[in-house]
Amino acid sequence: MGVPKWRRSSSKLDAFYEAVKLRQIVTQMVMRSYGMKTGNYKRLVPKKVRAEYPDLAKLFDRVDKYQEQVEETGMLEQYDNWMITKTRSNLLHYSSLMVGHITSANEIRCTIEQEYIKRILLQDDAIADVANIKQEVQFVEEFFAIDLNKYMCLAEQLEKVRNYLYRWKRSTVNEYKEFLKNKQEEQNK
């Protein structure tokens, strides 16, 4: 009999999976111009994505409803296109970097001290990317006077990713300490 899911400890793949989910949420938010762009959005969420992330399907439906409300108020006409484009670009860039840093850190097979250090630094970069996404979202919410968490559950996902990354980093640091301890014991022999 397996271990119940709620009793399992998190793995580094959990951090990656949650980061990919966060990137999906950010991408959907950006593709919709924060709910200020009119258009048919059903086509923006491919069936493959809905099947791969079933827990996000409900979220996308909530986004569609919010989208309709915002379009009725005509918020898009209040702001210049370049500003929307720039913030969209920033969010896509940070979310791409976050997944890239996690992937790079995960690919490192730590056998020497420099590899542990490099992995820890990449994990730090991924944590910083989460903070950058959070700051950019806060700017968008304040500048455009919209509440993105009202329909995206973004803050919850940002926290989840950040917590997984901190746990993964802590385990890497503990492995590194154990590596240094073993290395020191070997030198003392």
Backbone hydrogen bonds in HBPLUS format (Angstrom, degrees):
<---DONOR---> <-ACCEPTOR-->    atom                        ^
c    i                          cat <-CA-CA->   ^        H-A-AA   ^      H-
h    n   atom  resd res      DA  || num        DHA   H-A  angle D-A-AA Bond
n    s   type  num  typ     dist DA aas  dist angle  dist       angle   num
A0007-ARG N   A0004-PRO O   2.89 MM   3  5.40 152.9  1.97 115.7 124.5     1
A0008-ARG N   A0005-LYS O   3.26 MM   3  5.34 149.8  2.36 101.5 110.1     2
A0014-ASP N   A0011-SER O   3.02 MM   3  5.25 135.1  2.23 100.7 112.7     3
A0016-PHE N   A0012-LYS O   3.24 MM   4  6.59 153.7  2.32 140.2 146.8     4
A0017-TYR N   A0013-LEU O   2.81 MM   4  6.03 167.7  1.83 153.1 156.2     5
A0018-GLU N   A0014-ASP O   2.92 MM   4  6.04 170.5  1.93 154.3 156.8     6
A0019-ALA N   A0015-ALA O   2.96 MM   4  6.03 147.9  2.07 140.1 149.4     7
A0020-VAL N   A0016-PHE O   2.90 MM   4  6.17 154.2  1.97 153.1 159.7     8
A0021-LYS N   A0017-TYR O   3.01 MM   4  6.31 153.3  2.08 145.4 153.0     9
A0022-LEU N   A0018-GLU O   2.89 MM   4  6.15 155.3  1.95 144.0 150.8    10
A0023-ARG N   A0019-ALA O   2.86 MM   4  6.14 155.0  1.92 146.0 153.1    11
A0024-GLN N   A0020-VAL O   2.91 MM   4  6.19 149.9  2.01 145.2 153.3    12
A0025-ILE N   A0021-LYS O   2.97 MM   4  6.32 156.7  2.03 150.3 156.2    13
A0026-VAL N   A0022-LEU O   2.88 MM   4  6.16 167.9  1.90 157.7 160.4    14
A0027-THR N   A0023-ARG O   2.85 MM   4  5.94 161.5  1.88 147.2 152.9    15
A0028-GLN N   A0024-GLN O   2.92 MM   4  6.12 160.3  1.96 148.9 153.9    16
A0029-MET N   A0025-ILE O   2.93 MM   4  6.15 158.5  1.97 149.9 156.2    17
A0030-VAL N   A0026-VAL O   2.86 MM   4  6.07 159.2  1.91 152.7 158.3    18
A0031-MET N   A0027-THR O   2.80 MM   4  5.96 161.2  1.84 151.6 157.2    19
A0032-ARG N   A0028-GLN O   3.15 MM   4  6.25 136.0  2.35 137.8 148.0    20
A0034-TYR N   A0029-MET O   3.01 MM   5  5.31 167.2  2.03 158.9 159.4    21
A0033-SER N   A0030-VAL O   2.86 MM   3  4.91 161.1  1.90 110.6 114.1    22
A0035-GLY N   A0032-ARG O   2.90 MM   3  5.28 140.8  2.06 108.9 120.5    23
A0036-MET N   A0033-SER O   3.01 MM   3  5.47 153.5  2.08 111.9 120.0    24
A0044-LEU N   A0041-TYR O   3.00 MM   3  5.16 146.9  2.11 104.4 114.5    25
A0049-VAL N   A0046-PRO O   3.10 MM   3  5.37 120.4  2.47 101.7 115.0    26
A0050-ARG N   A0046-PRO O   3.11 MM   4  6.50 162.8  2.14 153.2 158.0    27
A0051-ALA N   A0047-LYS O   2.87 MM   4  6.07 150.2  1.96 147.3 155.5    28
A0052-GLU N   A0048-LYS O   2.83 MM   4  5.99 151.9  1.91 145.2 153.6    29
A0053-TYR N   A0049-VAL O   2.90 MM   4  5.94 152.0  1.98 151.3 157.3    30
A0056-LEU N   A0053-TYR O   2.91 MM   3  5.50 155.4  1.97 117.9 125.8    31
A0057-ALA N   A0054-PRO O   3.18 MM   3  5.27 148.7  2.28 101.4 110.3    32
A0059-LEU N   A0056-LEU O   3.00 MM   3  4.93 112.7  2.47  93.8 110.7    33
A0060-PHE N   A0056-LEU O   2.88 MM   4  6.23 153.4  1.96 156.3 163.4    34
A0061-ASP N   A0057-ALA O   3.08 MM   4  6.39 150.6  2.17 145.5 153.2    35
A0062-ARG N   A0058-LYS O   3.00 MM   4  6.33 152.4  2.08 146.3 153.7    36
A0063-VAL N   A0059-LEU O   2.89 MM   4  6.19 148.6  1.99 146.2 155.8    37
A0064-ASP N   A0060-PHE O   2.95 MM   4  6.22 154.2  2.01 145.4 151.6    38
A0065-LYS N   A0061-ASP O   3.15 MM   4  6.48 155.5  2.21 146.2 151.6    39
A0066-TYR N   A0062-ARG O   2.99 MM   4  6.24 162.2  2.02 149.3 154.2    40
A0067-GLN N   A0063-VAL O   2.74 MM   4  5.90 155.9  1.80 152.7 160.4    41
A0068-GLU N   A0064-ASP O   3.13 MM   4  6.40 154.0  2.20 145.1 150.2    42
A0069-GLN N   A0065-LYS O   3.26 MM   4  6.62 154.0  2.33 144.3 150.7    43
A0069-GLN N   A0066-TYR O   3.05 MM   3  5.11 114.1  2.50  95.8 111.6    44
A0070-VAL N   A0066-TYR O   2.96 MM   4  6.29 163.3  1.98 159.3 163.1    45
A0071-GLU N   A0067-GLN O   2.93 MM   4  6.10 162.1  1.96 154.0 159.1    46
A0072-GLU N   A0068-GLU O   3.22 MM   4  6.38 144.3  2.36 139.8 148.0    47
A0073-THR N   A0070-VAL O   3.01 MM   3  5.31 134.0  2.23 103.3 115.6    48
A0074-GLY N   A0071-GLU O   3.23 MM   3  5.18 144.0  2.37  96.5 106.6    49
A0078-GLN N   A0075-MET O   3.05 MM   3  5.60 159.7  2.09 117.9 124.2    50
A0079-TYR N   A0076-LEU O   3.41 MM   3  6.03 161.1  2.45 117.8 121.2    51
A0085-THR N   A0081-ASN O   2.88 MM   4  6.07 163.5  1.91 155.6 160.9    52
A0086-LYS N   A0082-TRP O   2.87 MM   4  6.00 155.6  1.93 143.6 149.8    53
A0087-THR N   A0083-MET O   3.12 MM   4  6.33 168.8  2.14 151.0 153.2    54
A0088-ARG N   A0084-ILE O   2.97 MM   4  6.08 154.3  2.04 147.0 154.9    55
A0089-SER N   A0085-THR O   2.89 MM   4  6.06 158.5  1.94 147.6 153.5    56
A0090-ASN N   A0086-LYS O   2.97 MM   4  6.25 157.8  2.02 149.0 154.7    57
A0091-LEU N   A0087-THR O   3.04 MM   4  6.24 165.2  2.06 148.6 151.9    58
A0092-LEU N   A0088-ARG O   2.98 MM   4  6.22 163.8  2.00 155.0 159.4    59
A0093-HIS N   A0089-SER O   2.90 MM   4  6.02 157.3  1.95 148.3 155.1    60
A0094-TYR N   A0090-ASN O   2.91 MM   4  6.16 168.9  1.93 158.0 159.8    61
A0095-SER N   A0091-LEU O   3.02 MM   4  6.13 164.1  2.05 148.1 152.7    62
A0096-SER N   A0092-LEU O   2.95 MM   4  6.02 153.0  2.03 143.6 151.3    63
A0097-LEU N   A0093-HIS O   2.89 MM   4  6.12 162.0  1.93 152.9 158.0    64
A0098-MET N   A0094-TYR O   2.93 MM   4  6.10 157.3  1.98 147.3 153.4    65
A0099-VAL N   A0095-SER O   3.23 MM   4  6.45 169.2  2.25 147.5 148.6    66
A0100-GLY N   A0096-SER O   2.95 MM   4  6.11 157.6  2.00 148.0 155.3    67
A0101-HIS N   A0097-LEU O   2.76 MM   4  5.97 157.8  1.80 156.5 161.3    68
A0102-ILE N   A0098-MET O   3.06 MM   4  6.29 160.0  2.10 150.4 155.8    69
A0103-THR N   A0099-VAL O   2.90 MM   4  6.07 161.6  1.93 149.3 154.7    70
A0104-SER N   A0100-GLY O   2.90 MM   4  6.05 164.4  1.92 149.3 153.7    71
A0105-ALA N   A0101-HIS O   2.93 MM   4  6.04 162.1  1.96 146.3 151.5    72
A0106-ASN N   A0102-ILE O   2.92 MM   4  6.04 152.7  2.00 145.8 153.6    73
A0107-GLU N   A0103-THR O   3.06 MM   4  6.26 136.4  2.26 143.8 154.8    74
A0107-GLU N   A0104-SER O   3.22 MM   3  5.21 131.3  2.47  94.5 107.0    75
A0108-ILE N   A0105-ALA O   3.36 MM   3  5.57 153.8  2.43 102.6 109.8    76
A0115-GLU N   A0112-ILE O   3.12 MM   3  5.53 130.0  2.39 107.1 119.5    77
A0116-TYR N   A0112-ILE O   3.36 MM   4  6.80 152.8  2.44 151.1 158.4    78
A0117-ILE N   A0113-GLU O   3.08 MM   4  6.40 163.5  2.11 153.6 158.2    79
A0118-LYS N   A0114-GLN O   2.86 MM   4  6.04 159.3  1.90 145.4 151.3    80
A0119-ARG N   A0115-GLU O   2.96 MM   4  6.12 161.7  2.00 146.7 151.3    81
A0120-ILE N   A0116-TYR O   2.97 MM   4  6.21 164.5  1.99 153.6 157.6    82
A0121-LEU N   A0117-ILE O   2.94 MM   4  6.18 157.8  1.99 151.1 157.2    83
A0122-LEU N   A0118-LYS O   2.94 MM   4  6.20 154.4  2.01 149.2 156.2    84
A0123-GLN N   A0119-ARG O   2.89 MM   4  6.16 152.2  1.97 149.4 157.6    85
A0124-ASP N   A0120-ILE O   2.90 MM   4  6.20 151.1  1.98 144.7 152.9    86
A0125-ASP N   A0121-LEU O   2.91 MM   4  6.22 151.2  1.99 143.3 151.3    87
A0126-ALA N   A0122-LEU O   2.95 MM   4  6.26 152.2  2.03 145.9 152.8    88
A0127-ILE N   A0123-GLN O   2.97 MM   4  6.28 155.6  2.03 148.4 154.9    89
A0128-ALA N   A0124-ASP O   2.87 MM   4  6.15 152.7  1.94 147.7 155.9    90
A0129-ASP N   A0125-ASP O   2.86 MM   4  6.15 145.1  1.99 143.7 153.7    91
A0130-VAL N   A0126-ALA O   3.06 MM   4  6.41 150.0  2.16 145.2 152.2    92
A0131-ALA N   A0127-ILE O   3.10 MM   4  6.45 155.2  2.16 144.4 151.0    93
A0132-ASN N   A0128-ALA O   2.83 MM   4  6.15 150.6  1.92 147.0 155.7    94
A0133-ILE N   A0129-ASP O   2.89 MM   4  6.17 155.8  1.95 149.5 155.4    95
A0134-LYS N   A0130-VAL O   2.97 MM   4  6.23 160.7  2.01 148.1 153.5    96
A0135-GLN N   A0131-ALA O   2.91 MM   4  6.18 158.9  1.95 149.5 154.9    97
A0136-GLU N   A0132-ASN O   2.91 MM   4  6.09 162.3  1.94 150.6 155.3    98
A0137-VAL N   A0133-ILE O   2.90 MM   4  6.09 160.3  1.94 152.6 158.1    99
A0138-GLN N   A0134-LYS O   2.96 MM   4  6.19 156.3  2.02 146.6 153.3   100
A0139-PHE N   A0135-GLN O   2.93 MM   4  6.21 153.8  2.00 146.8 154.1   101
A0140-VAL N   A0136-GLU O   2.91 MM   4  6.19 162.9  1.94 150.8 155.1   102
A0141-GLU N   A0137-VAL O   2.88 MM   4  6.11 163.5  1.90 152.9 157.3   103
A0142-GLU N   A0138-GLN O   2.97 MM   4  6.17 161.2  2.01 148.2 153.0   104
A0143-PHE N   A0139-PHE O   2.73 MM   4  5.82 172.7  1.74 161.6 164.2   105
A0144-PHE N   A0140-VAL O   2.91 MM   4  5.69 164.0  1.94 145.8 151.1   106
A0145-ALA N   A0141-GLU O   2.96 MM   4  5.33 111.2  2.45 123.2 136.3   107
A0146-ILE N   A0141-GLU O   3.09 MM   5  4.89 140.8  2.25 125.6 136.6   108
A0150-LYS N   A0147-ASP O   3.21 MM   3  5.45 147.6  2.32 101.5 110.9   109
A0151-TYR N   A0148-LEU O   3.29 MM   3  6.00 153.9  2.36 113.2 118.0   110
A0152-MET N   A0148-LEU O   3.01 MM   4  5.98 141.0  2.17 146.3 158.2   111
A0157-GLN N   A0153-CYS O   3.29 MM   4  6.59 159.0  2.34 146.4 151.8   112
A0158-LEU N   A0154-LEU O   2.84 MM   4  6.07 159.0  1.88 158.5 165.0   113
A0159-GLU N   A0155-ALA O   3.00 MM   4  6.19 161.8  2.04 148.3 152.6   114
A0160-LYS N   A0156-GLU O   2.99 MM   4  6.20 156.7  2.05 144.5 151.4   115
A0161-VAL N   A0157-GLN O   2.96 MM   4  6.15 166.4  1.98 152.2 154.8   116
A0162-ARG N   A0158-LEU O   2.93 MM   4  6.10 165.6  1.96 149.9 154.6   117
A0163-ASN N   A0159-GLU O   2.85 MM   4  6.01 161.4  1.89 151.7 156.6   118
A0164-TYR N   A0160-LYS O   3.00 MM   4  6.23 161.7  2.03 150.2 155.0   119
A0165-LEU N   A0161-VAL O   2.89 MM   4  6.12 159.6  1.93 153.0 159.0   120
A0166-TYR N   A0162-ARG O   2.91 MM   4  6.17 156.4  1.96 149.1 155.6   121
A0167-ARG N   A0163-ASN O   2.97 MM   4  6.21 160.1  2.01 149.7 154.9   122
A0168-TRP N   A0164-TYR O   2.91 MM   4  6.11 160.9  1.95 149.8 155.2   123
A0169-LYS N   A0165-LEU O   2.85 MM   4  6.02 158.4  1.89 148.7 154.9   124
A0170-ARG N   A0166-TYR O   2.87 MM   4  6.06 158.2  1.92 147.2 153.4   125
A0171-SER N   A0167-ARG O   2.98 MM   4  6.27 154.9  2.05 147.7 153.9   126
A0172-THR N   A0168-TRP O   3.00 MM   4  6.27 151.7  2.08 145.0 153.0   127
A0173-VAL N   A0169-LYS O   2.82 MM   4  6.12 158.0  1.87 155.0 161.1   128
A0174-ASN N   A0170-ARG O   2.94 MM   4  6.19 155.4  2.00 145.4 152.2   129
A0175-GLU N   A0171-SER O   2.92 MM   4  6.16 152.9  2.00 143.9 151.3   130
A0176-TYR N   A0172-THR O   2.86 MM   4  6.08 153.0  1.93 146.5 154.4   131
A0177-LYS N   A0173-VAL O   2.86 MM   4  6.15 155.6  1.92 149.2 155.6   132
A0178-GLU N   A0174-ASN O   2.99 MM   4  6.21 157.3  2.04 145.2 151.3   133
A0179-PHE N   A0175-GLU O   2.84 MM   4  6.08 152.2  1.92 145.3 153.7   134
A0180-LEU N   A0176-TYR O   2.87 MM   4  6.19 160.4  1.91 152.3 156.7   135
A0181-LYS N   A0177-LYS O   2.88 MM   4  6.09 153.2  1.95 145.9 154.0   136
A0182-ASN N   A0178-GLU O   2.90 MM   4  6.13 165.0  1.92 152.0 155.3   137
A0183-LYS N   A0179-PHE O   2.89 MM   4  6.06 154.3  1.95 146.9 154.9   138
A0184-GLN N   A0180-LEU O   2.88 MM   4  6.04 152.6  1.95 144.3 151.4   139
A0185-GLU N   A0181-LYS O   2.95 MM   4  6.22 155.9  2.00 149.0 155.7   140
A0186-GLU N   A0182-ASN O   2.96 MM   4  6.18 152.4  2.04 145.6 152.7   141
A0187-GLN N   A0183-LYS O   3.08 MM   4  6.34 147.1  2.20 141.2 149.8   142
A0188-ASN N   A0184-GLN O   3.00 MM   4  6.25 140.3  2.16 143.3 154.1   143
